[in-house]
């Protein structure tokens, strides 16, 4: 059994050897921020999205930023991409599963099951498909790192009756995959973003569907999360500085999980 590089320099060695990191959902928001950060770190980034046009609008392609159209719910497309990447010098060293489908707030009785299936096909099964297709290349290369982007919904579900369970399940998959692939040198972690200033979320603020002040009042730090802060966390988990970390879910939420319940204690919330 290949236990990977236990010196803590495995990913740096693979980076220098031309190994790539695949980023799904890289066409905007958190995905684009992550792709840019990993590229700046010196990785060869395979940036994927349903639309190459979305990638072109958010990123600049060069020899270390490669665009690829990918529907993560289509196993044949993923297997084709994996075959291409396995043939590249250096292989695959990392995977960041960001591709996801959001959901409007609706009562459970009004949730359309076809919409729910689409959310699960992308948010959960899409990530599972990518892990299964790409992890063998990481193992063959001596190890690697997988980061799944979940949500604070993984840890405290909000009223999103299909989206939230899909993120809870992805968090469970993270822990299961960490246990299975750790002995073969592959670390698997998840990042759970809080209310993050993506273009989509900014649109909700501008439309009045979400209130920035209310959310900020319920965070320890009194502000919302920047996409660059999610990208920095992913950068850490992908690289050798996190060489002993696997199977964890790391919230990046400005302390929303820690303090949002304080609203129930007037003597604290008024302080």
Secondary structure, DSSP 8 states (H G I E B T S, - for coil): -----TTS-HHHHHHHTT-EEEESSTTSHHHHHHHHHHHHTT-EEEEEES-HHHHHHH---BTTEEEEE--TT-HHHHHHHHHHHHTSTT-EEEEEE----------GGG--HHHHHHHHHHHTHHHHHHHHHHHHHHHHTT-EEEEEE--GGGTS--S-TTHHHHHHHHHHHHHHHHHHHGGGTEEEEEEEE-SB--HHHHHHHHHTSS-HHHHHHTSSSSS-B-HHHHHHHHHHHHSGGGTT--S-EEEESTTHHHHGGGGG-HHHHT-
